[in-house]
Amino acid sequence: MSEPASKPATTPKDFPRRSFLRRALAVAIGGVTGIVPAIVGLASFLNPLRPKVQAKQRPTGSDAEGFYKVTALDSLTSGTPISFPIIANRKDAWNTFPAEPIGSVYIQKTADDKLRVFNVTCPHAGCSVDFHADKQGFLCPCHNSLFAMDGVHSASSPSARDLDSLEYKIENGDVLVKFMNFRIGIKEKHAQ
Ligand code: FES
């Protein structure tokens, strides 16, 4: 009596099914490995600490040392100080605000072709000073602090210190200013 033929371990019909399962598994693994980084990225984006980190970023428009391009040196004539806005792109956690003024400076070319650069903010209480040719100086309209052309405050001024001078440099014929604000209402010049 002949033995019944044993059933083969695999049949030709099994091959397409295995191939399908292998492909399905590969797709599932690929999907998981793609989703995990996406979830991590989303969690990082929604992290409440993120706005604080971004708030510390300097406004764009300045170079690595914080100098902003303000005007061409040729545009300045000796004598009268000219007011210029400092323009920068600003970012918070969600938005970019392109090309906004973040402050203003007075630039004066002196007779020896040097520059004087001042933040326009009055150190007394934060109003903006105006140049007055008749007074040959800067007058603050809020409480009448008067500053000479070199920024020195008059003895009768309520401002406790001189106008805040700013660093500058000339690059490729342009004037670049290291713009910054300082604490108001105190005698010392401390950056904010
Ligand atoms: S804010 Fe300028 S004098 Fe007071």
Residues whose N, C-alpha, C, O or C-beta is under 5 A from the ligand:
A	BS01	FES	C122 H124 A125 G126 C127 C140 C142 H143 N144 S145
